[in-house]
Amino acid sequence: ASAYGDIQIQSYPVGAAVYVNNNYMGTTISSAALYITQLAPGSYPVRITLANYQPYTVTAVVPADGVYDIRANLVPVPPGATPGTNGQITVRANPSGANIYLDNAYRGLTPLTLVDIPQGSHTILLKMNGYQDWQSSVNVLSRSSTDVSGTLTANIAQPTPTSAVTQ
């Protein structure tokens, strides 16, 4: 009997790089398992990587005179945001110089073009001292520009009551 153990590795799909203790040990192939032999009994970090798949990691506990078996089902990397799916919004106000809030986040003063806005529904809020707030919903389409124009209404100053002072 020997005092060593082995690790046997298969991956689905095949063609994955195998690392044990951060050392490259080989690539998985179609029909046969990749064998890593003559390992002293103990724990070994194993990492299996393949392009466009999430890394697979496991701690192999290698027994003396035994085999630690790994069957790695690799998970595809989820797609990120698809390039080119954002649009832009050109915001104007009458009078100009109003504060622009997109989905409650301050973005600048009118007139302004907001770029790289995710497609979908958004809220535009315009604020200016001395004027009533103006709000609208806007639907942004990918790779297109949407124009938004708001007319702000001046706050009507209420006459201040005055009292005549008599002596």
Helices and strands as residue ranges (DSSP letters): E 5-12, E 17-20, E 23-27, E 34-39, E 42-49, E 56-62, E 67-73, E 86-94, E 99-102, E 105-109, E 112-118, E 120-127, E 134-140, E 145-151
